[in-house]
Amino acid sequence: ALSNGRYKSCLHRAVVNQRRERRSLAFFLCPREDRVVRPPPSAATPRHYPDFTWADLMRFTQRHYRADTRTLDAFTRWLAPPAADAAATAQVEAAS
């Protein structure tokens, strides 16, 4: 989402065996929960993913964790309101 789909994340796959010790380092980026995640303006046309907050992503991963190539698409669908809710919201906004 930060690159608007230009760069893809690789799947993390660890292979362990009995002959060699495995070592790994973990790096985490944890912005404030209310921080909006969006691509920079230079990468934002056309937009492929909606803006979201870190809290949105944390809720999704805690309830519906997916570790595959469809994670971002599943998260994007999860963020989008159902069509009936979107229609009701549009009616309320039109009446305002």
N, C-alpha and C positions, 0 to 999 in steps of 0.2 A: 504494500500500500504506500510506503514511503517513496518508492520510485515510480508509482503509478503503473506497475506491471513491467517496467523495463528490465529490472533485475529480479531474478527468481531465487528464492532460497533453496538450498540443497537439503535433502532429507538427511537427518543424522542417523547413521547406522554404525554401530560399534560391533566389531568382531573381536572376540576374546578367545584365547586358547591357553593351554597349560604350559606352553614353552616360553611365552613372553609376557611380561607384566604390561598391563595397559595403564597409561596415564592420560589424564585429560584435564583441561582447564575450562572453567565455565566463566563466561562473561555475560552479564545481564544489563539490559537497559530498562530502567524502571522510572519513567517520568511520573510527575504528579498524576493522581487519578483523574483530575479534571482536564489534563493536557489533551488538546485535540491533535490527533495524528492525521497528517495530510501531506501530500507531496509538495515540493517547492513549486512556485508558479511556473518555472521553466519546464517542469515535467508534467504539468497538470492538464494538458490539452491533448485529446479529449480525456475526461476523467473516466477511469475504469472502476474505481472503488469510492465509496462514500467516506466522508470524514467520520472519525469515531474517537472516543476517548479511551484512555488506557483502562479505565474502569469497565467500559463495554467489553474490551478484549478479555479482561480478567474474568468477568462473569461468564462469557462464552467458553473460555478454556476450562473453567471449573465445572461447568455443567455439561459441556458437549465436546470434550477434548478430542481432537483429531490430529493425527500426526502423519499426514500424507499430502499429496500434491493438490488436494481439493480443499484444504483447510481455509484458505482465504476466501474462496468462493462460498463455502458453507457459512462462514462468518458474515459475509456480505448479505447473504439471503436471510440470516438470522436477524441482522440489523434492520432489514426492510420490513415495514409494517405490512400485514396482510392487506389485500386489495380492499376489503370492506372497511378496514380501519382508515386506510388512505382516503377512500371516498368520503367517509364521515368527517375526517379532518378537513378535507377540501370544502365540504359544505359549511362547516363552522367558520372557516376562514373567509369564505365568500359572503357569509351573512354579517361578518364583522365590519 
